[in-house]
């Protein structure tokens, strides 16, 4: 989810960071690459697709005004119990907290914070 969030907002820092973390966790290149085209990627489960759809719903304006409609919540509830839904919510919240840091300060991927910002 956090990789997809980085892709949506156009943050090289987040996409590089999250891709590296996924590799360290043992994710395959196919699954990492599939995040960009998650809707029809055969490498992801239905539960993972719902989680990615939630990220997109939160980070993308909706023409109807409601970002997470009841139908999406119901599909997420079919895959996740209450604890799982709260875990998803907190994971999305965490990346949303750090997105402004990456977009404003523009840290350089792989460099420690401090003097190594692009600005």
BADO-148544 format. One record per residue (C-alpha): x, y, z. Coordinates in steps of 0.1 Angstrom, whole numbers, plus 5000, padded with zeros to 4 digits. Layout:
<atoms>
XYZ;...
</atoms>
This chain:
<atoms>
500050005000;502850245009;504550184975;501250264957;500850574978;504350694967;503450614931;500250814933;501851124947;504951104925;507451064953;510650904941;511850894977;508850684988;508850454958;512550384961;512250334999;509250114998;510549904969;513749844988;511849745019;509749504999;512849344984;514349305018;511149135030;511448885002;508849014978;509348904941;510149164914;506849054897;504749144928;506649474934;506149574897;502549464897;501649734923;501649994895;498949794876;497249624905;493749614890;494549324867;497849194880;497848814884;500548844912;498248994938;495448844959;491948994960;492649114996;495749294984;493849454955;491149584980;493949735001;495449904971;492050034961;491650184996;494950364992;493850504958;490450604973;492050795001;494650974980;492551044949;489651294947;486251134939;483751294915;480951184939;482751344969;482951034990;486350874988;485650545005;482150444995;480150195015;480649934987;484449954990;484349935028;482049625025;484549455001;487349535024;485349395054;484949075034;488749025034;489749175067;488449155103;488249465125;491849445135;492949405099;490849705088;492449915116;495849795105;495149905069;493850235082;496950295103;499350195074;497650435051;497750705078;501450655084;502350705047;499951005045;501851155074;505251125057;504151215021;504551595028;508051535041;509151375009;507351614986;508451935004;511951845017;512751604988;515151375006;517451184984;516750804984;519350605003;520850905020;520450985057;518351285066;520051615073;522451765048;521451525020;518351685008;517951784971;517152144981;
</atoms>
